[in-house]
Amino acid sequence: MSRAPPSPWSKRSLAVQAMGHVDPVTKAVVPPIHLASTYLRDPDNQYSSGYCYGRPDNATVREAEAVLAMLEEAPAGALLFGSGMAAATAVFGALDPGDHVVAPSVMYWALRRWLLQEATRWGLKVDFVATDDLDALRAAVVPGRTKLVWLETPSNPLWTITDIAAAAEIAHAAGARLAVDSTAASPVVTRPLALGADVVMHSATKVLNGHSDVIAGVLAGAREDAFWGRIKGIRASQGAILGPFEAFLLLRGLRTLHLRIAAQMRGATALAERFAAHPRVHAVLYPGLADHPGHAVAARQMEGGFGTMLSIRVAGGEAAAIATAARVSLWKRATSLGGVESLIEHRASVEGPGTPCPADLLRLSIGIEDPEDLFADLDAALRGAA
């Protein structure tokens, strides 16, 4: 875990230069990969280097954490994990058996399934609620009993928007912490800690890395307290730290984050507007559209754009949606999101029984290809599937 030092430069400039680090030995402008698993003790049996073993700490990981802490404006710094799930479950693991948790009705499916199965098995009490409905959220949070409110905004795959600042007030008034999965937004667009959240989580696999070649997760904290200390202890004791090579690749991806996400959001907006008028699409779910139910809140808490993700609901139902995905050429039929290549996926098929995802929905992750090419390819698939 590393804290970002004060700097007169913009976040974009600091990310591009990986906080301006220059290797002191070689003068290389790209930080080296530190692969060592163990470190030499001093004659007095101490570790003056600050490193003792590779399971709780690594120099390359610290480099990437420093950039992430800077981007999130995180006073407690950032912690990298081996996956987004490892990061998310560490937050819940820092709670005690019997603690009450409130989570979104629509959220990342793998985490929702884990909460229903593993988290409840060892004692957490979990209620799911439409967190974009603040009255429903307020009713679900029980003062003195609820210990954590978990948000995901925009939420996958319906891209609903929750008011982070208002949710923070509700959680804190009840004595609970607020954690926000901000994977779909990225710190370029939304900084939950500045809006009152206590912890922010990203699947760094997605937008932060941006090249579909790293599995990683990150937590950033608002304060160094006992709860944050338990999270750090979980990472160290369970060996959940990200590997140094993956941290190096993530650091490389962060250098182009601002350029990538700007291009992706321009493409997402253009495609959302065009598909909203398409005869084979009966709904487009994208918070950047004025008729999206969460548009006003999104405009208030998202800066510079509305994210890189959207979903379309295909006229003709499930069969037409699946047939459309089968006909694309430029789009790639694959799970995940946030990479430079555009992906299309029929989410209901992936999530299976019990999913809240409509059967006619296709999730679209917008890459950096020419939006005209992306539209032409999916337009032809939609018409052909009819």
C-alpha positions in Angstrom: 0.0 0.0 0.0 1.3 3.4 -1.0 0.2 7.0 -0.6 0.4 9.5 -3.4 2.7 12.5 -2.5 1.5 16.0 -3.1 2.2 17.2 -6.7 1.5 20.3 -8.8 0.7 18.0 -11.8 -2.6 16.8 -13.0 -3.8 13.2 -12.4 -3.5 12.5 -16.1 0.1 13.6 -16.2 1.0 11.6 -13.1 -0.7 8.5 -14.4 1.1 8.7 -17.8 4.4 8.9 -16.0 3.6 6.3 -13.3 4.0 9.1 -10.7 7.2 10.2 -12.3 9.3 7.3 -11.0 12.7 6.8 -12.5 14.7 3.7 -11.5 17.6 5.0 -9.4 20.1 2.3 -10.6 19.5 2.3 -14.4 17.7 5.7 -14.8 15.0 3.8 -16.7 11.7 5.7 -17.1 9.7 2.5 -16.9 9.8 0.9 -13.4 11.4 -2.6 -13.3 9.6 -5.7 -12.3 10.6 -6.9 -8.8 10.1 -10.6 -8.7 11.9 -11.5 -5.4 10.0 -13.6 -2.9 12.3 -12.9 0.0 14.7 -10.2 1.2 17.9 -10.0 3.1 17.9 -9.1 6.8 20.2 -6.5 8.3 22.9 -7.6 10.8 20.6 -6.5 13.6 17.9 -8.8 12.2 15.8 -5.9 10.9 14.6 -5.0 7.4 15.8 -1.5 6.7 14.7 -1.8 3.1 11.0 -2.0 4.2 10.5 -5.5 2.5 10.6 -8.8 4.3 8.6 -11.3 2.2 6.7 -11.4 -1.1 3.3 -12.6 0.2 2.3 -9.3 2.0 4.3 -6.8 0.0 6.1 -6.1 -3.3 7.9 -3.1 -4.8 6.2 -3.4 -8.2 2.8 -3.7 -6.5 3.5 -0.6 -4.5 4.3 1.4 -7.7 0.8 0.5 -9.1 -0.9 1.2 -5.8 0.6 4.7 -5.7 -0.9 5.6 -9.0 -4.3 4.1 -8.0 -4.3 5.9 -4.6 -3.5 9.2 -6.4 -6.4 8.6 -8.9 -8.9 7.8 -6.2 -7.6 10.6 -3.8 -7.4 7.9 -1.1 -6.0 9.0 2.2 -5.4 5.4 3.4 -3.8 4.4 0.1 -4.7 1.5 -2.2 -4.3 -2.3 -1.9 -4.0 -4.5 -5.0 -5.4 -8.0 -5.0 -5.2 -11.0 -7.3 -8.7 -10.4 -8.7 -11.7 -8.1 -8.2 -13.5 -10.9 -6.3 -10.5 -11.2 -3.9 -10.7 -7.5 -3.3 -14.5 -7.4 -2.8 -14.6 -10.5 -0.6 -11.9 -9.0 1.6 -14.2 -6.2 2.5 -17.0 -8.5 3.6 -14.4 -10.7 5.3 -13.4 -7.8 7.5 -17.0 -7.9 9.0 -18.0 -10.2 11.9 -20.5 -13.1 11.8 -24.0 -11.8 12.4 -23.3 -8.4 10.8 -26.0 -7.1 8.5 -25.1 -6.1 4.9 -27.3 -4.3 2.4 -26.4 -4.8 -1.3 -27.9 -3.9 -4.7 -30.6 -6.1 -6.2 -28.8 -5.8 -9.6 -25.0 -6.1 -9.3 -22.0 -8.1 -10.5 -23.4 -11.6 -10.7 -20.4 -13.5 -9.3 -20.3 -11.4 -6.2 -24.1 -11.6 -5.7 -23.9 -15.4 -5.9 -21.0 -15.4 -3.4 -23.0 -13.2 -1.0 -26.0 -15.6 -1.2 -23.9 -18.7 -0.8 -20.5 -18.3 1.0 -21.1 -15.0 3.0 -24.4 -16.2 4.5 -22.9 -19.6 5.3 -20.4 -18.1 7.7 -22.8 -15.8 9.3 -23.4 -12.5 7.4 -27.0 -11.4 7.0 -27.5 -10.0 3.5 -30.5 -8.1 2.2 -30.7 -7.0 -1.5 -32.5 -3.8 -2.3 -32.9 -1.4 -5.3 -30.2 1.0 -4.0 -31.1 3.7 -6.6 -34.4 4.0 -4.7 -33.2 6.0 -1.7 -36.4 5.4 0.3 -36.0 1.6 -0.2 -32.3 1.9 0.8 -33.2 3.9 3.9 -35.8 1.3 4.9 -33.4 -1.6 4.5 -30.6 -0.1 6.6 -31.1 -0.9 10.3 -29.3 1.5 12.7 -26.9 -0.4 15.0 -27.3 -3.6 13.0 -26.3 -2.8 9.5 -22.5 -2.7 9.3 -21.9 -2.3 5.5 -23.8 -0.8 2.6 -22.4 -2.1 -0.7 -23.2 -0.1 -3.9 -22.4 -0.7 -7.5 -22.9 2.3 -9.8 -23.4 2.1 -12.7 -24.6 -1.4 -11.9 -23.9 -4.3 -14.2 -25.7 -5.0 -16.6 -28.7 -2.6 -16.4 -26.4 0.4 -15.6 -28.7 1.8 -12.9 -27.3 4.8 -11.0 -27.2 5.2 -7.2 -26.6 8.6 -5.6 -23.3 7.9 -3.7 -23.4 11.0 -1.5 -27.0 10.3 -0.4 -26.3 6.7 0.2 -23.3 7.7 2.3 -25.5 9.8 4.5 -27.9 7.0 5.0 -25.2 4.5 5.8 -23.3 6.7 8.2 -26.5 7.9 10.0 -27.1 4.2 10.9 -23.5 3.6 12.0 -22.6 1.6 8.8 -19.8 1.9 6.3 -20.3 2.5 2.6 -18.3 0.6 0.0 -18.7 1.3 -3.7 -17.9 -1.0 -6.7 -16.9 1.7 -9.2 -15.5 -0.7 -11.8 -17.8 0.6 -14.6 -17.0 4.2 -13.9 -13.3 4.3 -13.1 -11.6 7.0 -11.0 -11.4 9.2 -14.2 -15.2 9.5 -14.1 -16.2 9.0 -10.4 -14.4 9.2 -7.1 -16.6 7.7 -4.5 -14.3 8.6 -1.6 -14.8 12.2 -2.3 -18.6 11.7 -2.2 -18.5 10.1 1.2 -17.7 6.4 0.6 -15.4 4.6 3.0 -14.0 2.1 0.6 -14.0 1.9 -3.2 -13.4 -1.3 -5.1 -12.5 -1.9 -8.8 -12.1 -5.0 -10.8 -8.8 -3.7 -12.2 -9.1 -6.4 -14.8 -11.5 -4.1 -16.6 -11.2 -0.4 -17.5 -8.1 0.2 -15.3 -5.9 -2.3 -17.1 -7.8 -2.0 -20.4 -6.0 -4.7 -22.4 -7.8 -7.9 -21.4 -4.5 -9.5 -20.2 -4.6 -9.1 -16.4 -6.8 -10.3 -13.6 -6.6 -7.9 -10.7 -8.6 -6.1 -8.1 -8.0 -3.0 -6.0 -9.4 -1.3 -2.9 -8.9 2.3 -1.9 -9.6 3.5 1.6 -10.8 6.8 3.1 -9.0 6.3 6.4 -6.5 4.2 8.2 -8.7 2.6 10.9 -9.3 -0.8 12.4 -11.5 -1.9 9.6 -8.9 -1.0 6.9 -6.3 -2.8 9.1 -8.4 -6.0 9.0 -8.6 -5.8 5.2 -4.8 -5.5 5.0 -4.5 -8.4 7.3 -6.8 -10.5 5.2 -4.7 -9.8 2.1 -1.5 -10.6 3.9 -2.6 -13.8 5.7 -4.6 -15.2 2.8 -1.9 -14.5 0.2 -4.3 -12.5 -2.0 -1.8 -9.9 -3.2 -1.4 -9.3 -6.9 1.7 -10.8 -8.6 4.5 -8.5 -9.6 4.2 -9.2 -13.4 0.5 -8.5 -13.3 1.2 -5.3 -11.3 3.6 -4.2 -14.0 1.1 -4.8 -16.8 -1.6 -2.9 -14.8 0.8 0.0 -14.3 1.4 0.0 -18.1 -2.4 0.1 -18.7 -2.9 2.9 -16.2 -0.5 5.1 -18.3 -3.1 5.3 -21.1 -6.3 5.2 -18.9 -7.3 8.8 -19.6 -6.9 8.5 -23.4 -8.6 5.1 -23.6 -11.6 6.0 -21.5 -12.2 9.3 -23.3 -12.3 7.5 -26.6 -14.5 4.7 -25.3 -17.0 7.1 -23.8 -17.3 9.1 -27.0 -18.0 5.8 -28.8 -20.5 4.7 -26.1 -22.4 7.9 -26.4 -22.6 7.8 -30.2 -23.7 4.2 -30.3 -26.3 4.7 -27.5 -27.9 7.6 -29.4 -27.9 5.7 -32.7 -29.3 2.4 -31.3 -32.0 4.3 -29.4 -33.5 5.0 -32.8 -32.9 1.6 -34.2 -36.0 -0.3 -35.4 -34.7 -3.6 -34.0 -33.9 -2.2 -30.5 -36.7 -1.4 -28.1 -34.6 0.0 -25.3 -31.0 1.3 -24.7 -29.7 1.3 -21.2 -27.0 4.0 -20.9 -26.9 6.7 -18.1 -25.7 9.2 -20.7 -29.1 9.3 -22.4 -31.5 12.0 -21.2 -34.3 9.5 -20.7 -32.3 7.2 -18.5 -33.9 7.2 -15.0 -30.5 7.9 -13.3 -29.3 10.5 -15.8 -29.6 13.5 -13.5 -27.7 11.7 -10.7 -25.1 10.4 -13.1 -24.6 13.9 -14.5 -23.9 15.1 -10.9 -21.5 12.4 -9.9 -19.8 11.4 -13.1 -17.3 13.8 -14.7 -16.5 14.0 -18.4 -18.8 11.2 -19.5 -21.1 8.4 -18.5 -18.9 5.3 -18.8 -17.9 2.8 -21.5 -20.8 0.3 -21.0 -24.3 0.1 -22.3 -26.9 -2.5 -22.9 -29.5 -2.9 -25.6 -32.8 -4.8 -25.5 -33.5 -6.5 -28.8 -36.9 -6.5 -30.4 -38.0 -10.1 -30.8 -36.9 -11.3 -27.4 -34.3 -13.8 -26.3 -34.0 -15.7 -29.5 -33.4 -12.5 -31.5 -30.8 -11.3 -29.0 -28.9 -14.6 -29.1 -29.1 -14.7 -32.9 -27.8 -11.1 -33.0 -24.8 -11.9 -30.9 -24.1 -14.9 -33.1 -23.9 -12.7 -36.3 -21.4 -10.1 -35.3 -18.0 -10.0 -36.9 -16.1 -7.0 -35.5 -17.6 -7.3 -32.0 -16.2 -10.2 -29.9 -18.5 -12.5 -28.1 -16.8 -12.7 -24.8 -17.2 -12.0 -21.1 -15.5 -9.0 -19.4 -15.5 -5.3 -20.2 -13.4 -2.2 -20.4 -10.8 -3.5 -22.8 -9.7 -1.8 -26.1 -11.7 -4.3 -28.1 -15.5 -4.2 -28.1 -17.3 -7.1 -26.5 -20.9 -8.3 -26.8 -22.6 -10.8 -24.5 -26.0 -12.3 -23.8 -25.9 -11.9 -20.0 -29.0 -13.9 -19.1 -27.3 -17.0 -20.7 -24.2 -16.5 -18.6 -26.0 -15.8 -15.3 -28.5 -18.5 -15.6 -31.6 -19.2 -13.4 -32.5 -16.4 -11.0 -30.8 -13.6 -12.9 -32.6 -10.3 -12.9 -31.2 -9.6 -16.3 -33.9 -9.5 -19.1 -33.6 -12.3 -21.6 -33.6 -9.9 -24.5 -30.6 -7.9 -23.3 -27.2 -7.7 -24.9 -24.4 -6.1 -22.9 -22.0 -4.0 -24.9 -18.5 -3.1 -23.8 -17.3 -0.3 -26.0 -13.6 -0.4 -27.1 -11.6 2.1 -29.2 -12.5 0.8 -32.6 -14.1 3.2 -35.1 -17.7 3.7 -33.8 -19.0 3.7 -37.4 -17.6 0.2 -37.9 -19.1 -1.0 -34.6 -22.5 0.4 -35.5 -22.4 -1.1 -39.0 -21.5 -4.6 -37.7 -24.1 -4.7 -35.0 -26.7 -3.0 -37.3 -26.2 -5.8 -39.8 -26.4 -8.5 -37.1 -29.7 -7.0 -35.7 -31.3 -6.9 -39.2 -30.0 -10.3 -40.1 -31.4 -11.8 -36.9 -34.8 -10.4 -37.7 
